[in-house]
């Protein structure tokens, strides 16, 4: 059976530039079929990693965005729970999933790291578009 491609447009927020050293604060994805029909959405705010530290320059920027900061710190979920739910959501999408993000090199690194660390796999593999 030939499944359709599903483009999973993803945006994240972080407290720094390096996965593991810094934390992913929020994750949001919208899954679209090739003809631009919305299939589904997913969003979550994550607790910070206990061993990670926030980047000073990034936190200076966050201080200029108090509403966004407040929004991404509501209803926090542990990363293990959040990423397992995200993985289940991805695997239920009815097609071949392709990660889409800008800048892809930044967002995909965090998503890949968190999926591998907390789920043990990345269902995207390396299917990604900038």
C-alpha positions in Angstrom: 0.0 0.0 0.0 1.4 3.4 -1.0 0.9 5.8 1.9 0.7 9.6 1.3 3.4 11.9 2.5 2.5 14.0 5.6 4.6 17.1 6.3 4.9 17.7 10.0 5.6 21.4 10.3 7.3 21.8 13.7 8.4 24.7 15.9 10.2 24.5 19.2 11.3 26.9 21.9 14.4 26.4 24.0 16.5 28.0 26.7 19.7 27.7 24.7 21.3 26.3 21.5 22.5 22.8 22.5 20.3 19.8 23.1 21.0 18.2 26.5 23.1 21.1 27.7 20.0 23.3 27.3 16.3 22.3 27.4 13.5 22.3 24.9 10.7 24.3 26.5 7.9 23.7 24.1 7.1 21.7 21.0 4.3 22.2 18.5 3.6 20.4 15.2 0.9 20.6 12.5 0.7 17.7 10.1 -0.4 18.4 6.5 -1.1 16.2 3.5 0.6 17.2 0.2 -2.4 19.1 -0.9 -2.1 21.3 2.2 -5.0 19.7 4.1 -4.5 19.7 7.9 -4.4 16.2 9.2 -3.8 16.9 13.0 -1.9 19.1 15.5 0.2 18.4 18.6 1.6 20.8 21.2 3.2 20.5 24.6 5.2 22.5 27.1 8.1 20.5 28.7 9.8 20.6 32.1 13.4 21.5 31.8 16.1 18.8 32.0 17.4 18.6 35.6 21.0 18.5 34.5 20.7 21.3 31.9 21.4 25.0 32.3 19.8 27.9 30.5 22.0 29.9 28.2 22.5 33.4 29.5 22.0 35.1 26.1 18.9 33.2 25.4 17.4 34.1 28.7 18.1 37.8 28.1 16.1 37.4 24.9 13.3 35.6 26.8 13.1 38.6 29.2 12.0 40.7 26.1 9.1 38.2 25.5 7.3 37.9 28.8 3.9 36.7 27.3 5.6 34.0 25.3 7.7 33.0 28.3 4.6 32.7 30.4 2.8 30.7 27.8 5.6 28.2 27.3 5.8 27.6 31.1 2.2 26.6 31.6 1.0 23.1 32.0 4.4 21.6 32.0 4.9 17.9 31.3 7.9 15.7 32.1 10.0 15.1 28.9 9.6 11.4 29.0 5.8 11.6 29.1 5.7 14.4 26.5 8.0 12.7 24.0 6.2 9.3 24.3 2.9 11.1 23.6 4.5 12.9 20.7 5.9 9.7 19.2 2.6 7.9 19.5 0.9 10.9 17.8 3.5 10.8 15.0 3.1 7.0 14.5 -0.7 7.4 14.3 -0.5 9.8 11.4 -1.8 8.0 8.2 1.2 8.4 6.0 5.0 8.8 5.6 6.0 11.5 8.0 8.5 14.2 7.0 9.8 16.8 9.5 9.5 20.4 8.3 11.0 23.2 10.3 12.9 26.5 9.9 15.6 26.5 10.7 15.5 22.8 10.3 19.1 22.3 11.5 18.1 23.8 14.9 14.6 22.4 15.5 15.4 18.9 14.2 18.4 18.6 16.5 16.3 19.1 19.6 13.4 16.9 18.5 15.8 14.1 17.4 17.8 14.3 20.7 14.6 14.3 22.8 13.0 11.4 20.9 16.1 9.3 21.1 16.7 10.1 24.8 13.2 9.7 26.0 11.6 7.2 23.5 14.6 5.4 22.1 13.9 6.2 18.5 13.0 8.9 16.1 10.1 7.9 13.8 11.1 10.7 11.3 14.5 8.9 10.7 16.2 11.6 8.7 13.3 12.6 6.6 13.4 16.4 7.1 12.9 19.6 5.0 14.1 23.1 5.8 
